[in-house]
Amino acid sequence: MTDSNTQVADRIVDTDWRTMTTGARIRHLEVEGYVILPGVLAADELRALREQLASISTHGTGYTDKKQVHNDIQWTGGAITELIAHPPTIAFLRTLFGCDPLMMTYDYSRSEPGCPPIVLHADGQPWGTKIFGPEQSCPKLVRVLYYLQDLTPQRAPFRVVPRSHLSFHNDANPYLRYRQHPEQVMVTASAGDVCLINQNVFHGNYANETDEAREMLGIAYRPTWAGPCDEVDPWPADQLERVSPQVRALLGDRNTRIWNYDGADMPTDLKDEAAGINPSRWSAD
């Protein structure tokens, strides 16, 4: 292992994502903490997104102006807004969640040439933070990262500590951050691939050592039951009226929770089956 700026020293993941079954993809996401869905965006979809993003206003982050961001990009319209309901991704999330996903956040980021490594962190904090607010405090949440350019070893590839979200150790406190980790791995991808991550897996980016930017659109979804720790603002009604029915269906009440605080020890409506917790779900086609 070398320092965080010498990124080619880390193991590059060589998984053949294209041959995975749906069950294998769910297993990889649930166990390793991330999975790549290859080729989700076609060439014309990539072109439309890049063209629209070319005129989007951005600002630097608190740690570098080499990373440009635009938060809450969901109301931009066009290809950007329609991406919320992108059929292949939503189909996978429906299988994963067993229900229609609820969108919580949607952001754009661009790693400019010279962008330094992004520290290892978790996106989900159970009691909220100033950075993320309560929107990403949900007990179950998946961030969907759409890559608009190739991620090579030198062009801000994804980095992750696999299975770190499974640990009970104090080192897995999702409020912690790390400069690097001896068991982190590098994940490369092609333009149009999408990376799904568990909100508690420790992840980040390597540096962008090329002379070209790397763009990403990140959308956070959750199952219906898994509401946030505190109230979040409702989606503006006037904005909801302007989006397509497919997108509107995923922009439900972000405060929705399904729980039963006064539940009995022996409810009268107990079931004998629950396919969503079958160990065999990892074998599904």
C-alpha positions in Angstrom: 0.0 0.0 0.0 1.3 3.4 -0.9 0.0 6.8 0.0 -3.5 8.0 -1.1 -2.1 9.8 -4.1 -0.5 6.7 -5.6 -3.7 5.0 -6.4 -2.6 2.2 -8.8 -1.2 0.3 -5.9 -4.6 -0.9 -4.7 -6.4 -4.0 -6.0 -8.6 -3.3 -9.0 -11.8 -5.3 -8.9 -12.1 -7.6 -11.9 -15.6 -8.9 -11.4 -17.5 -9.7 -14.6 -20.6 -7.7 -13.9 -22.3 -8.6 -17.1 -22.7 -12.3 -16.3 -24.3 -11.8 -12.9 -27.9 -13.0 -12.3 -30.3 -10.7 -10.5 -29.8 -12.8 -7.3 -26.0 -12.6 -7.6 -26.3 -8.8 -8.0 -28.5 -8.6 -4.9 -26.0 -10.7 -3.0 -23.1 -8.6 -4.0 -24.9 -5.4 -2.9 -26.0 -6.9 0.4 -22.8 -8.6 1.3 -20.0 -6.5 -0.3 -21.9 -3.2 0.1 -21.9 -2.3 -3.6 -22.6 -3.6 -7.1 -22.2 -2.4 -10.7 -25.1 -2.7 -13.2 -23.3 -2.4 -16.5 -24.5 -0.5 -19.5 -27.6 0.9 -18.0 -27.4 4.1 -20.0 -27.4 3.9 -23.8 -25.2 6.2 -25.9 -28.1 8.6 -26.7 -29.1 8.8 -23.0 -25.5 9.7 -22.1 -25.3 12.3 -24.8 -28.6 14.0 -23.6 -27.4 14.1 -20.0 -24.0 15.5 -20.8 -25.5 18.2 -23.1 -28.0 19.2 -20.4 -25.4 19.2 -17.7 -23.0 21.4 -19.7 -25.1 24.5 -18.7 -25.8 23.6 -15.1 -24.5 25.9 -12.5 -22.1 24.3 -9.9 -20.0 25.3 -6.9 -17.0 23.8 -5.2 -17.1 21.8 -2.0 -15.7 22.8 1.4 -12.5 20.8 0.8 -11.7 21.5 -2.9 -12.9 23.5 -5.8 -11.8 20.7 -8.1 -15.0 18.9 -7.1 -18.0 20.8 -8.5 -21.5 20.0 -7.3 -25.2 20.9 -7.8 -27.5 19.6 -5.1 -31.2 19.0 -5.4 -31.0 18.7 -9.2 -34.3 16.8 -9.5 -36.4 19.7 -10.8 -34.1 20.6 -13.7 -36.3 18.8 -16.2 -35.5 16.9 -19.3 -33.2 13.9 -19.2 -31.9 14.8 -15.8 -35.4 14.6 -14.1 -36.5 11.6 -16.2 -33.4 9.7 -14.9 -35.2 9.3 -11.5 -37.5 6.8 -13.1 -35.0 5.1 -15.4 -36.7 1.7 -16.1 -33.7 -0.8 -15.7 -32.6 0.7 -12.4 -36.1 1.0 -11.0 -36.8 -2.6 -12.0 -33.8 -3.8 -10.0 -34.7 -1.6 -7.0 -38.3 -3.0 -7.0 -36.9 -6.5 -6.8 -34.4 -5.5 -4.1 -37.0 -3.6 -2.0 -40.1 -5.6 -2.7 -42.0 -2.3 -3.3 -41.7 0.9 -5.3 -38.6 2.9 -4.2 -39.0 6.3 -2.6 -36.4 8.9 -3.7 -34.8 10.9 -1.0 -32.0 13.0 -2.6 -30.6 13.7 -6.1 -27.2 15.4 -6.6 -24.7 16.0 -9.4 -20.9 16.0 -8.9 -18.0 16.6 -11.3 -14.4 15.6 -10.5 -12.3 18.1 -12.4 -8.7 17.3 -13.5 -6.6 17.4 -10.4 -9.4 16.6 -8.0 -7.9 15.0 -4.9 -9.0 11.7 -3.4 -12.3 11.9 -1.6 -12.0 10.4 1.9 -13.6 7.2 2.9 -17.0 7.9 4.4 -20.5 6.5 4.8 -23.5 8.3 3.4 -26.0 7.2 6.0 -26.0 8.7 9.5 -28.8 7.3 11.8 -29.4 10.6 13.6 -28.6 13.0 10.7 -25.8 15.5 10.2 -25.3 19.1 9.0 -23.9 17.7 5.8 -26.7 15.2 4.9 -29.6 16.2 7.1 -32.3 13.7 8.1 -32.9 12.7 4.4 -30.1 10.1 4.5 -30.7 8.9 8.1 -33.0 6.1 6.8 -32.2 2.6 8.3 -32.2 1.2 4.7 -31.1 3.3 1.8 -29.3 2.7 -1.5 -27.4 5.4 -3.4 -27.5 4.9 -7.2 -24.4 6.5 -8.9 -24.7 7.0 -12.7 -21.3 7.5 -14.3 -21.3 9.6 -17.5 -17.6 9.0 -18.4 -15.3 6.0 -18.1 -13.7 5.5 -14.7 -10.1 4.4 -15.3 -7.5 3.8 -12.6 -6.4 7.4 -13.2 -9.8 9.1 -13.7 -11.4 9.3 -10.3 -12.5 5.7 -9.9 -14.7 4.5 -7.1 -13.0 3.2 -4.0 -14.7 1.1 -1.3 -13.9 -1.0 1.8 -16.0 -4.1 1.0 -18.3 -5.5 3.7 -17.4 -2.5 6.0 -21.2 -1.9 6.4 -21.5 -5.3 8.1 -19.2 -4.6 11.0 -20.3 -4.1 14.6 -16.9 -2.6 15.6 -16.6 1.0 16.7 -14.4 1.6 13.7 -17.6 1.1 11.6 -19.3 4.1 13.2 -20.8 5.8 10.1 -19.9 9.2 11.5 -16.2 8.4 11.1 -14.1 9.2 8.1 -10.7 7.8 6.9 -8.0 9.1 4.6 -7.5 5.5 3.2 -7.7 1.9 4.3 -5.3 -1.0 3.7 -8.1 -3.2 2.4 -9.8 -0.7 0.2 -10.3 -1.7 -3.5 -10.6 0.2 -6.7 -13.7 -0.2 -8.9 -13.4 1.0 -12.5 -16.5 1.4 -14.8 -17.6 2.4 -18.2 -19.7 5.4 -19.1 -23.3 4.4 -18.7 -22.6 1.9 -15.9 -24.4 2.5 -12.6 -23.0 1.7 -9.1 -25.4 0.9 -6.3 -24.1 1.3 -2.7 -25.4 0.5 0.7 -25.5 3.8 2.6 -23.3 2.4 5.4 -20.4 1.0 3.3 -17.2 3.1 3.6 -16.4 4.5 0.2 -15.0 7.4 -1.7 -13.1 8.4 -4.9 -9.5 8.2 -6.0 -7.9 11.3 -7.5 -8.6 12.4 -11.0 -5.1 12.4 -12.5 -6.2 12.9 -16.1 -7.0 16.1 -18.1 -10.7 15.2 -18.4 -13.5 15.6 -15.9 -15.6 12.8 -14.6 -19.3 13.4 -14.0 -21.8 11.5 -11.8 -25.4 11.8 -11.0 -26.3 10.3 -7.6 -29.8 9.4 -6.5 -30.7 8.0 -3.1 -33.7 5.6 -2.8 -35.2 3.6 0.1 -37.9 1.1 0.8 -41.3 2.4 1.8 -41.0 1.3 5.5 -37.6 2.8 6.2 -38.4 6.5 7.0 -35.8 9.1 8.2 -35.0 9.9 11.9 -36.7 13.3 11.7 -39.2 15.2 9.5 -38.0 16.3 6.1 -39.6 18.9 3.9 -42.3 17.7 1.5 -41.7 17.9 -2.2 -43.1 21.2 -3.5 -46.6 20.6 -5.0 -46.0 22.9 -7.9 -42.8 21.0 -8.9 -44.6 17.7 -8.6 -47.2 18.9 -11.1 -44.5 19.5 -13.7 -42.9 16.1 -13.7 -44.0 13.0 -15.6 -46.3 10.4 -13.9 -43.4 7.9 -13.9 -41.2 10.3 -11.9 -44.0 11.5 -9.7 -44.7 7.9 -8.6 -41.2 7.8 -7.0 -41.5 11.2 -5.4 -43.8 10.1 -2.6 -43.9 11.4 1.0 -40.3 11.1 2.2 -41.6 11.0 5.8 -43.5 7.8 5.2 -42.7 5.1 7.8 -44.3 1.7 8.3 -43.9 0.7 11.9 -45.9 -0.7 14.8 -44.7 0.7 18.1 -47.5 -0.9 20.1 -47.3 -4.3 18.3 -48.2 -7.4 20.2 -46.0 -10.3 21.0 -48.3 -12.6 19.0 -50.2 -10.7 16.3 -53.3 -12.4 14.9 -52.2 -12.0 11.3 -48.8 -13.8 11.3 -47.5 -15.1 8.0 -45.7 -18.3 7.3 -43.7 -17.0 4.3 -41.6 -14.0 3.5 -39.7 -14.3 0.2 -37.8 -11.1 0.8 -35.7 -12.7 3.6 -35.2 -16.1 1.9 -31.5 -17.0 1.8 -32.4 -18.4 -1.6 -33.1 -14.9 -3.0 -29.4 -14.8 -3.9 -30.1 -17.7 -6.4 -32.8 -15.9 -8.4 -32.3 -15.4 -12.1 
